[in-house]
Each structure stands twice: as C-alpha cells, then as structure tokens.
Amino acid sequence: MRKGFSMIELLIVIVTMPMVMLVVYPVFHEMAVDIPRGVALVSQHGRLLGVLESLHDDIDRATALSLEDLPQSEEVPVLLIDQSGRQVRYALLEEGIRRAASGDTLDPNVPAEREWLLPQANIAWHLWRQDNAVVALRIDTSMTHGRHQKRKFQNTYLFFIGSGLTQGGRHATP
C-alpha cells in the first residue's frame, strides 16, 4: 500500500488550482465589495425613512403646501409647508435634504435646521391639486446601488393634508 501522492497527481493539482481560482475569484470579490455597499445602502434608506417621518409630522400640522418659486438659475426643488405660526422649508440638495423652520411658534427642543446626508437617494415630490388647492403630496424615492447604478428600495409615499379629497365625486390628480 502506497502513501502520499505521485508526481503526476501533484502536477495536475498545481495546474488546475489556478484555473479554478480564476473562475471563483470574481464571485468572491463581487461579494466582498457588494456586502459593505449593501449595508451602507440599508443605513441610508433608514435615514431616508427618518426624513419621511419628519415630513409626515410637518404635513400633519400643515395648513398649506406649495413649491417655492425659484429663479431659473437655481434649480433646487424646495417644498414649503405652512403651519399655524410657522413655515417649514424642505430643500433637495445634491447630497441629501435640508429642513429649516421659521416663525413665531418654534419648539425650543427641536432644532430649527436639520440636514440629512443621502448621497445615493433619488427623491422627487409632486403636489396633487383639487380645485386649485393642494390636497396631497406624493414623494417618489429610490436608492442607487453598485457600479451599474441599479435602483433599489423604490417607493412612493402619499401624504394628505386636510379633508375633502373626494368631495362631489371628484378625485385629486397630479
């Protein structure tokens, strides 16, 4: 009974191992890169949900919603939320969202300005009108991921202000 490997067996292993590694390496490399990216993406999505929660709280107390009229040179979309005694301004930035509140009835425990960094987030808002009055805000969100900029976590949120969305059988349209 022989012990060990023959020279031919060792040569076969030496030749085939690099070939196997060439096939397997890209899979493991992609996993090693994608897992940290995915964790960062989930973390940013959590921050985006925090923005939406803050926006929801502000819209619950809203008396009116509007988009700020900006000069042609400035293309930063700004959402204005009027509340009794104050105004809240949400501005979409390249790397996130800024919230700034102004007015007489500011809560001293809540900071007047807050900024959320969301470099991979895509956010767009649209006002829904009925009879020239804004009745709701639709927010479309998604996160871009990976080298090919795939869209993940695509969601649409709809926040209503006031009542009377279906008065007279009519529905609000964007």
C-alpha positions in Angstrom: 0.0 0.0 0.0 1.5 3.3 -1.0 1.4 6.6 1.0 1.5 10.1 -0.5 0.9 11.4 -4.0 2.6 10.7 -7.2 4.3 13.4 -9.2 1.6 13.4 -11.9 -1.1 13.9 -9.3 0.7 16.9 -7.8 1.2 18.5 -11.2 -2.5 18.1 -12.0 -3.4 19.9 -8.8 -0.8 22.6 -9.4 -2.2 23.2 -12.9 -5.9 23.0 -12.1 -5.9 25.2 -8.9 -5.2 28.5 -10.7 -7.9 27.7 -13.3 -10.4 27.1 -10.5 -9.3 30.3 -8.8 -9.8 32.3 -12.0 -13.4 31.2 -12.1 -14.2 31.6 -8.4 -12.3 34.8 -7.7 -14.7 37.2 -9.4 -17.7 35.8 -7.4 -15.9 36.2 -4.0 -14.6 39.7 -5.0 -18.1 40.9 -6.0 -19.5 39.6 -2.7 -16.7 41.3 -0.8 -17.5 44.6 -2.4 -21.3 44.3 -2.6 -21.9 43.4 1.0 -20.4 46.6 2.5 -22.2 48.7 -0.2 -25.5 46.9 0.7 -25.1 47.6 4.4 -24.4 51.3 3.6 -27.4 51.4 1.3 -29.7 50.0 4.0 -28.3 52.5 6.5 -29.0 55.4 4.1 -32.5 54.1 3.5 -33.1 54.2 7.3 -32.1 57.8 7.3 -34.4 58.5 4.3 -37.3 56.9 6.4 -36.3 59.4 9.2 -36.7 62.3 6.7 -40.1 60.9 5.6 -41.2 60.6 9.2 -40.2 64.2 9.9 -42.0 65.3 6.7 -45.1 63.4 7.7 -45.2 65.1 11.1 -44.9 68.5 9.5 -47.6 67.7 6.9 -50.0 66.5 9.7 -49.8 70.1 11.1 -49.9 71.8 7.7 -52.4 74.4 6.7 -51.0 74.7 3.1 -48.3 73.2 0.9 -46.5 74.8 -2.0 -43.4 74.6 -4.1 -41.2 77.7 -3.8 -40.8 79.7 -6.9 -37.2 80.0 -7.7 -35.3 81.9 -10.3 -34.2 80.0 -13.4 -30.6 79.9 -12.3 -31.5 78.0 -9.1 -32.9 74.5 -9.7 -33.0 73.2 -6.1 -36.6 72.0 -5.5 -38.0 73.5 -2.4 -41.2 72.4 -0.6 -42.9 74.9 1.7 -45.2 73.7 4.5 -47.2 76.5 6.1 -48.4 75.8 9.6 -50.1 78.0 12.1 -47.5 80.5 13.2 -44.5 79.0 11.3 -43.2 77.8 7.9 -41.1 74.7 7.3 -38.9 74.6 4.2 -37.5 71.3 2.8 -34.8 71.7 0.1 -33.5 68.9 -2.0 -29.7 69.1 -2.2 -27.3 67.0 -4.3 -26.3 65.0 -1.3 -29.5 65.0 0.8 -32.3 67.1 2.2 -32.2 70.2 4.4 -35.2 71.2 6.7 -35.4 74.7 8.0 -38.2 76.0 10.2 -39.0 79.7 10.8 -41.8 81.6 12.6 -43.2 82.5 15.9 -44.2 79.1 17.3 -40.9 77.2 17.1 -40.4 74.4 19.6 -37.2 75.2 21.6 -36.5 71.5 22.0 -36.4 70.9 18.2 -33.5 72.4 16.2 -34.7 74.9 13.6 -32.4 73.4 10.9 -31.5 69.9 10.1 -29.7 68.2 7.3 -29.8 64.6 6.2 -26.9 63.3 4.0 -28.3 60.9 1.5 -25.8 60.7 -1.4 -27.4 57.6 -3.0 -31.0 58.7 -2.7 -33.2 59.9 -5.5 -36.1 61.9 -4.3 -38.9 63.8 -6.2 -42.0 65.4 -4.9 -45.2 66.3 -6.7 -48.2 68.2 -5.3 -51.7 66.9 -6.0 -54.3 69.6 -6.6 -58.1 69.8 -6.5 -59.9 73.0 -7.4 -56.6 75.0 -7.3 -55.9 73.8 -3.7 -53.1 71.4 -2.8 -54.6 68.3 -1.1 -51.7 65.9 -1.1 -48.0 65.4 -1.6 -46.6 62.4 -3.5 -43.0 61.6 -2.9 -41.1 59.1 -5.1 -37.9 57.7 -3.6 -35.3 55.2 -4.6 -31.7 54.4 -3.8 -29.0 53.8 -6.4 -26.6 50.9 -5.8 -23.5 49.4 -7.4 -21.4 50.1 -10.4 -24.3 49.9 -12.7 -26.4 52.3 -10.6 -29.3 49.9 -10.1 -32.3 51.3 -8.4 -33.3 49.7 -5.1 -35.9 50.4 -2.5 -38.2 52.2 -5.0 -41.2 53.5 -3.1 -44.0 56.1 -3.5 -45.4 57.8 -0.4 -48.6 59.8 -0.4 -49.4 62.4 2.4 -52.8 64.1 2.5 -53.5 67.4 4.1 -56.9 68.4 5.2 -60.0 66.6 4.2 -62.4 66.7 1.2 -60.3 64.7 -1.3 -63.4 63.2 -2.9 -66.0 65.9 -2.5 -68.6 65.9 -5.2 -67.3 62.6 -6.6 -64.1 64.2 -8.0 -60.6 62.9 -7.3 -57.4 64.8 -6.9 -55.0 64.4 -9.8 -51.3 65.2 -10.0 
